[in-house]
């Protein structure tokens, strides 16, 4: 997963949450002065933004899950094709972690 892919996925979600926060702040600032139709209209606008943010979050979560599955599958394929290299890498990482934790 590249940084540009991460950024592209985060941008719509961040925009949705930013709009939701701005609407909520506006509602709080104008709560006393808004009445009737204006308050209802602002609440509906906030609910719409909240629903869009939820949808975007659900889509992003699904994309992340799919990318995680792809990474897992690539790892499994690598280990199956290169078992000795994978064992050496795992042993090296274990040794480094052991040395780091042993110093504490």
N, C-alpha and C positions, 0 to 999 in steps of 0.2 A: 504494500500500500504506500503510495508516494505522498509527499507533502502536499502537492498540488491537488491530489484527489481528496485528501483530508480537508483542505481549505475549501474546495468546491462544495463538499458535503456540509460543512459547518456554516457557510455563508447564508443559505436560505433559513436555516434554523436560527441563527443569530439575528437575522433580520426580523423573523416572526416574533422572537422574544423581545427584541428591542421595541417593536411596535406595540406589543402587549403591555410592556412596562410604561411606555409613554402614555398609552390610553388610561392605564390605571392611575398614573400620576395626575393626569388631567381630570379624571373623575374625582379623585380626592381633593384637588384644589377647588373644583367647582361644585362640590357636593352640596354646599349650603345654598348656592345661588341657582342651581339648576332645578327645574321643577317639571313634573309631568312628562311631556313629550321629549324634551331635550334630554332628560335623565334616561328615559327608556331607550332613546336612540343611541346614546353613548354606551349604555349597558349592552345593547345588541351588537354594537361595533366591537366592544371588548370580547364578547362571547364568540364572535366570528373570528377575531384574531387568535383567541385561545384555541378554537377548533383547528384553525390552520396550523398553529404551532404544534398541536398534538399530532396532526397528520404528518407534518414534516418530521417530527421526532420518530414516529413509527416507521416512516420510510427510511430514515437514516439508520435506525436500529436494524432494520432488515438488511440494508446494504452492508453494515458492519458485520452482521452475522454471516452473510455470504462471503465476505472477504476473509473472515476468520476461518471459515470452512475451507476456502481455497488455500490459505496458508497452511492449515493442518494437513490437507491432502498433499501439498508440495513437500512438506516435511516428512510425511510417511513414505512418499515415493523416493525421496533422497535416501532415507534410512534403508529402504528395501534395496535400492540400487548400490549403495555404498555402506554396507554394514560396518566394516572395519574403520572407515573414516569417521562414521557417526560415533562409534564406540570410543575412538581416540579423542574426538571433540568433547564428548560427555565426560571422559576421564579427566581431560585438561580443565574443564570448567569446574568439576568436582574438586580437583586439586587446588585451584585458585580460591574457590570458596572456602575450602578447609584452611588454607593459609591465612586468608583474611579473617575468618572467624576465630582462628586459634590465637590471633594477636590480641584479642579483646580480653 
